[in-house]
Amino acid sequence: MRIAYCIHSLNLAGGMERVLSLKASALADDFGHEVYIVTAYLKGRRPAFSLSPAVKIVDIGVSDRFGPGFFIYGRKLRKVLSKIDPDVTVSLCGNDVYFVPSCAGKIKVAEFHFSHDKFFLKYGNGPVPKIRTRMLENAVKKFDALVVLTKMDASLWENAVPDVRQIYNPLTFSPESPSPLTAKRFMAAGRLESQKNYPAMISAWKTVAERHPDWTLDIFGEGKLKDVLNQMIKAEGLEGKVNLAGRSSDIRAEMMKSSGLLLSSSFEGFPMVLLEACAAGLPMVSFDCHCGPSEIVRTGRTGILVPPGDSQAMGEAVCNLIEDEDLRLRCGKGAFAAAEEFLPRNIMRQWDSLFRELFPTEES
């Protein structure tokens, strides 16, 4: 089967790029499909993540952002897809989503890595989020299927789109062995941006620092809020207790040196860092934000889920895991066991089955 994915670029080290690289490689190497990734604007830059040599990259060389080049991109995308003539074309719901239904190819699948309410969660309830959401709904209605990341998000899309499927993202590294959970350190990882709500996490750590001053929190990531967060750490008297550790080239190694993971996001699509925590056997403390954490973090089994934005509850949950070693070990063991569901071989079978269902061949 010939499969073409459409994405803005591959040079960014984001979750969507990482997952696509893994999935495209698995479809080519493990399932024998002919896989293309059609980028809008790679411009000769190296992909951020490794790809199977069997995966072919075709770069259009024109930005798909709204602006003067938008329709030029659309024309060139049609030309590229006409040449590839895919059996299945997958849009990752960038701006290509507005052109793919009218392009060459037999089956069209939209794959959304955020939540239905993304624009409202990010920008509030003004007219722009309503317009952007309606545009996206109208676009994906023209596809043969829409695939979303969580069961919660599938329920939100069902009123707007005829055929909604749910498939979790796969783990990006294997659960080889769990952390011993002996280090006096919790960690977090993600961009230092407003969505991640790190001020709430830092406030939560005040409770921890008062009761357990020998424990620390290391936050891995870079972003525009670095200076603001450093100032907050100083103002709260948490220097040496909360550390902005920068970008890590081996997040699994950092997890193996930790005893728990925190997530304080205001909203998510499906947080990959929680899957990675499962693979490392880390108990998790997360806000029950919209969407995703509640389908990974199960209180008393894989960690502790606390109300969105409740810093006091997050701090108390961390203290519970520190003070109750049996709870910490039980949640770590539960998280490690939960990683099985998200192994690439299990997730990619679901994708292969979906493609074969939508485009049956004599072989399938």
C-alpha positions as CSV (number, residue, x, y, z in Angstrom):
1,M,0.0,0.0,0.0
2,R,1.3,3.5,-0.8
3,I,0.9,5.9,2.1
4,A,1.6,9.7,2.0
5,Y,1.8,11.8,5.1
6,C,1.5,15.6,4.9
7,I,3.2,17.8,7.5
8,H,4.6,21.4,7.6
9,S,8.2,20.2,8.2
10,L,10.3,17.6,10.0
11,N,13.1,19.7,11.4
12,L,11.4,20.7,14.6
13,A,12.0,18.5,17.6
14,G,8.3,18.3,18.6
15,G,6.1,15.4,19.7
16,M,4.2,15.3,16.4
17,E,7.4,15.1,14.3
18,R,8.9,12.5,16.6
19,V,5.8,10.3,16.5
20,L,5.4,10.6,12.7
21,S,9.0,9.6,12.2
22,L,8.5,6.5,14.3
23,K,5.2,5.6,12.7
24,A,6.4,6.1,9.1
25,S,9.4,4.0,9.7
26,A,7.4,1.2,11.3
27,L,4.9,1.2,8.4
28,A,7.7,0.9,5.9
29,D,10.0,-1.6,7.7
30,D,7.6,-3.7,9.7
31,F,4.5,-3.7,7.5
32,G,6.0,-3.4,4.1
33,H,4.1,-0.2,3.0
34,E,5.6,2.3,0.6
35,V,5.7,5.5,2.7
36,Y,6.1,9.1,1.7
37,I,6.3,12.2,3.9
38,V,5.4,15.3,2.0
39,T,6.7,18.4,3.8
40,A,5.7,22.0,3.0
41,Y,8.9,23.8,4.1
42,L,11.8,21.5,5.0
43,K,14.1,23.5,2.8
44,G,17.0,21.1,2.9
45,R,17.2,21.0,6.7
46,R,17.7,17.7,8.4
47,P,14.8,15.9,10.0
48,A,15.0,16.2,13.8
49,F,14.5,12.5,14.3
50,S,15.8,9.4,12.5
51,L,13.8,7.9,9.7
52,S,14.0,4.5,8.0
53,P,15.9,4.8,4.7
54,A,12.8,3.3,3.1
55,V,10.7,6.4,3.9
56,K,10.8,8.9,1.1
57,I,10.7,12.7,1.9
58,V,9.3,15.1,-0.8
59,D,9.6,18.8,0.1
60,I,7.4,21.3,-1.7
61,G,9.5,24.2,-0.7
62,V,6.6,26.6,-0.1
63,S,5.2,27.5,3.4
64,D,1.7,26.3,4.0
65,R,1.0,29.2,6.5
66,F,-1.9,31.5,5.8
67,G,-0.6,34.3,3.7
68,P,0.4,35.1,0.1
69,G,1.9,31.6,-0.6
70,F,-1.0,29.6,0.8
71,F,-2.7,28.9,-2.5
72,I,0.7,28.4,-4.2
73,Y,1.4,25.7,-1.7
74,G,-2.0,24.1,-2.4
75,R,-1.3,24.0,-6.2
76,K,2.1,22.4,-5.6
77,L,0.7,19.9,-3.1
78,R,-1.9,18.8,-5.7
79,K,0.9,18.3,-8.2
80,V,3.1,16.3,-5.8
81,L,0.3,14.0,-4.6
82,S,-0.8,13.5,-8.2
83,K,2.6,12.2,-9.0
84,I,2.8,9.9,-5.9
85,D,-0.9,8.8,-6.4
86,P,-1.2,7.4,-2.8
87,D,-3.6,4.7,-1.8
88,V,-3.9,6.5,1.6
89,T,-3.1,10.2,2.2
90,V,-2.9,11.3,5.8
91,S,-3.1,14.9,6.8
92,L,-1.7,15.8,10.2
93,C,-4.2,18.7,10.2
94,G,-1.8,21.5,9.4
95,N,-3.1,23.8,6.6
96,D,-2.7,21.0,4.1
97,V,-6.0,19.8,5.6
98,Y,-7.8,22.3,3.4
99,F,-6.3,20.9,0.2
100,V,-5.9,17.2,0.7
101,P,-9.5,16.2,0.0
102,S,-9.3,17.6,-3.5
103,C,-5.9,16.1,-4.2
104,A,-5.1,12.8,-6.0
105,G,-5.3,9.7,-3.9
106,K,-7.9,7.1,-3.0
107,I,-8.5,7.3,0.8
108,K,-8.0,10.4,2.9
109,V,-7.4,10.3,6.6
110,A,-7.1,13.3,9.0
111,E,-5.0,12.8,12.1
112,F,-5.4,15.4,14.8
113,H,-2.7,15.7,17.5
114,F,-4.5,18.2,19.7
115,S,-8.0,18.4,21.1
116,H,-11.2,19.5,19.5
117,D,-11.3,22.6,21.8
118,K,-7.7,23.5,21.1
119,F,-8.4,27.1,19.8
120,F,-10.8,27.8,22.7
121,L,-8.4,26.5,25.3
122,K,-5.6,28.6,23.7
123,Y,-7.3,31.8,22.8
124,G,-10.5,31.9,24.9
125,N,-14.1,32.2,23.7
126,G,-13.8,35.0,21.2
127,P,-14.9,34.9,17.5
128,V,-11.5,33.8,16.2
129,P,-11.5,30.4,18.1
130,K,-15.0,29.8,16.9
131,I,-14.1,30.5,13.3
132,R,-10.9,28.4,13.4
133,T,-12.8,25.5,15.0
134,R,-15.6,25.6,12.5
135,M,-13.1,25.8,9.6
136,L,-11.3,22.7,10.9
137,E,-14.6,20.8,11.4
138,N,-15.7,21.6,7.9
139,A,-12.4,20.5,6.5
140,V,-12.1,17.1,8.2
141,K,-15.8,16.3,7.3
142,K,-14.4,15.8,3.7
143,F,-12.1,13.0,4.8
144,D,-12.9,9.3,4.9
145,A,-12.0,9.1,8.6
146,L,-10.7,11.3,11.4
147,V,-8.3,9.8,14.0
148,V,-7.8,11.5,17.4
149,L,-5.6,10.6,20.3
150,T,-7.9,10.2,23.2
151,K,-11.3,8.7,24.0
152,M,-12.4,12.0,25.5
153,D,-11.5,13.9,22.4
154,A,-13.3,11.3,20.2
155,S,-16.5,12.1,22.1
156,L,-16.1,15.8,21.4
157,W,-15.6,15.2,17.7
158,E,-18.5,12.8,17.2
159,N,-21.1,15.5,16.9
160,A,-19.2,17.2,14.1
161,V,-17.6,14.4,12.0
162,P,-19.2,11.2,10.7
163,D,-16.3,8.7,11.2
164,V,-14.1,9.3,14.2
165,R,-11.5,6.8,15.4
166,Q,-9.2,6.8,18.4
167,I,-5.7,5.6,18.4
168,Y,-3.1,6.5,21.1
169,N,0.4,7.7,20.2
170,P,3.1,5.0,20.5
171,L,6.0,5.1,22.9
172,T,9.1,6.5,21.5
173,F,11.5,4.3,23.5
174,S,11.2,0.8,24.9
175,P,10.4,0.1,28.6
176,E,13.6,-1.8,29.3
177,S,13.8,-1.4,33.1
178,P,12.0,0.8,35.6
179,S,13.6,3.5,37.7
180,P,14.6,2.3,41.2
181,L,12.7,5.3,42.6
182,T,15.3,6.0,45.2
183,A,16.6,9.5,44.0
184,K,15.3,12.4,46.0
185,R,14.2,14.1,42.8
186,F,11.0,14.7,40.7
187,M,11.2,16.0,37.2
188,A,9.1,17.6,34.5
189,A,9.8,18.0,30.8
190,G,8.3,20.2,28.1
191,R,8.5,23.6,26.4
192,L,8.8,26.6,28.8
193,E,5.6,28.1,27.4
194,S,2.2,29.2,28.9
195,Q,0.4,26.0,28.0
196,K,2.6,24.0,30.3
197,N,1.6,26.2,33.3
198,Y,4.9,25.8,35.1
199,P,4.1,28.7,37.6
200,A,1.5,26.3,39.1
201,M,4.1,23.6,39.4
202,I,6.6,25.9,41.0
203,S,4.0,27.0,43.5
204,A,3.2,23.4,44.2
205,W,6.9,22.7,45.1
206,K,6.7,25.3,47.9
207,T,4.7,22.7,49.9
208,V,7.2,20.0,49.0
209,A,10.2,22.1,50.0
210,E,8.7,23.0,53.3
211,R,8.2,19.4,54.3
212,H,11.0,17.7,52.4
213,P,13.8,20.2,51.8
214,D,16.2,17.5,50.6
215,W,14.0,16.8,47.5
216,T,14.4,18.7,44.3
217,L,12.5,19.3,41.1
218,D,14.3,19.5,37.8
219,I,12.4,20.9,34.8
220,F,13.8,20.0,31.4
221,G,13.0,22.1,28.3
222,E,13.6,25.5,26.7
223,G,11.3,28.3,25.8
224,K,10.4,32.0,26.0
225,L,9.3,31.9,29.6
226,K,12.7,30.8,31.0
227,D,13.6,34.2,32.5
228,V,10.1,34.6,34.0
229,L,10.3,31.2,35.6
230,N,13.8,31.8,37.0
231,Q,12.6,35.0,38.5
232,M,9.6,33.2,40.1
233,I,11.9,30.5,41.5
234,K,14.1,33.2,43.2
235,A,11.0,35.2,44.4
236,E,9.6,32.0,46.0
237,G,12.9,31.2,47.7
238,L,13.2,27.9,45.8
239,E,16.7,28.3,44.3
240,G,18.4,25.0,44.5
241,K,15.0,23.3,45.1
242,V,13.6,23.9,41.6
243,N,16.0,23.9,38.7
244,L,15.5,24.8,35.0
245,A,17.7,22.1,33.6
246,G,17.5,23.0,29.9
247,R,17.1,20.6,27.1
248,S,18.1,17.0,27.6
249,S,19.4,14.8,24.8
250,D,18.5,11.7,26.8
251,I,15.2,12.2,28.7
252,R,15.0,8.5,29.5
253,A,18.3,8.7,31.4
254,E,17.0,11.6,33.4
255,M,13.8,9.7,34.2
256,M,15.9,6.8,35.5
257,K,17.5,9.2,37.9
258,S,14.1,10.4,39.2
259,S,11.4,9.2,41.5
260,G,8.4,10.8,39.9
261,L,7.2,13.1,37.1
262,L,4.9,16.2,37.2
263,L,2.6,17.6,34.6
264,S,0.9,20.9,35.2
265,S,-0.4,21.7,31.7
266,S,-3.5,23.8,31.2
267,F,-4.5,21.6,28.3
268,E,-3.0,18.8,26.2
269,G,-3.6,16.7,23.2
270,F,-2.0,13.5,24.5
271,P,1.1,14.2,26.5
272,M,4.0,12.0,25.3
273,V,6.0,12.7,28.5
274,L,3.5,10.7,30.5
275,L,4.0,7.7,28.2
276,E,7.7,8.1,28.6
277,A,7.3,8.2,32.4
278,C,5.4,4.9,32.1
279,A,8.2,3.3,30.2
280,A,10.6,4.4,32.9
281,G,8.3,3.2,35.7
282,L,7.8,6.7,37.2
283,P,4.7,7.5,39.3
284,M,3.1,10.6,37.9
285,V,1.3,13.6,39.5
286,S,-0.7,15.5,36.9
287,F,-3.4,18.1,36.6
288,D,-6.6,16.5,35.2
289,C,-6.5,18.9,32.3
290,H,-8.3,18.7,29.0
291,C,-7.4,16.1,27.3
292,G,-5.2,13.1,27.9
293,P,-3.8,12.8,31.4
294,S,-6.9,11.0,32.8
295,E,-6.4,8.2,30.3
296,I,-2.8,7.5,31.5
297,V,-2.7,8.7,35.2
298,R,-4.9,6.6,37.4
299,T,-4.9,7.6,41.0
300,G,-3.3,5.0,43.3
301,R,-2.4,2.8,40.3
302,T,0.0,4.8,38.1
303,G,0.2,8.1,40.0
304,I,-2.1,10.8,41.4
305,L,-4.5,12.9,39.3
306,V,-5.3,16.3,40.9
307,P,-7.8,19.1,39.9
308,P,-6.7,21.4,37.1
309,G,-4.6,24.4,38.4
310,D,-4.7,23.2,42.0
311,S,-1.1,23.8,43.1
312,Q,-1.8,22.9,46.7
313,A,-3.3,19.5,45.7
314,M,-0.3,18.9,43.5
315,G,2.1,19.7,46.3
316,E,0.2,17.4,48.7
317,A,0.2,14.6,46.1
318,V,4.0,14.8,45.7
319,C,4.4,14.7,49.5
320,N,2.2,11.6,49.6
321,L,4.5,9.8,47.2
322,I,7.6,10.9,49.0
323,E,6.3,9.9,52.5
324,D,4.5,6.7,51.4
325,E,7.2,4.5,49.8
326,D,4.7,1.6,49.3
327,L,2.5,4.0,47.3
328,R,5.4,5.3,45.3
329,L,6.6,1.8,44.4
330,R,3.1,0.5,43.6
331,C,2.4,3.4,41.3
332,G,5.8,3.1,39.6
333,K,5.1,-0.6,39.0
334,G,1.7,0.1,37.7
335,A,3.0,2.8,35.3
336,F,5.6,0.4,34.0
337,A,3.0,-2.3,33.4
338,A,0.7,0.3,31.6
339,A,3.5,1.0,29.1
340,E,2.6,-2.3,27.3
341,E,-0.5,-0.8,25.8
342,F,1.5,1.9,24.1
343,L,4.3,-0.2,22.6
344,P,4.8,0.7,18.9
345,R,4.0,-2.8,17.7
346,N,0.6,-2.6,19.4
347,I,-0.2,0.9,18.2
348,M,1.0,0.3,14.7
349,R,-1.2,-2.8,14.3
350,Q,-4.2,-0.5,14.8
351,W,-3.0,1.9,12.1
352,D,-2.3,-0.9,9.7
353,S,-5.7,-2.4,10.4
354,L,-7.4,1.0,9.8
355,F,-5.7,1.5,6.5
356,R,-6.6,-2.0,5.3
357,E,-10.2,-1.5,6.4
358,L,-10.5,1.8,4.6
359,F,-8.6,0.6,1.5
360,P,-9.1,-3.2,1.2
361,T,-6.8,-5.1,-1.2
362,E,-6.6,-8.7,-2.3
363,E,-3.7,-9.2,0.2
364,S,-5.7,-7.9,3.2
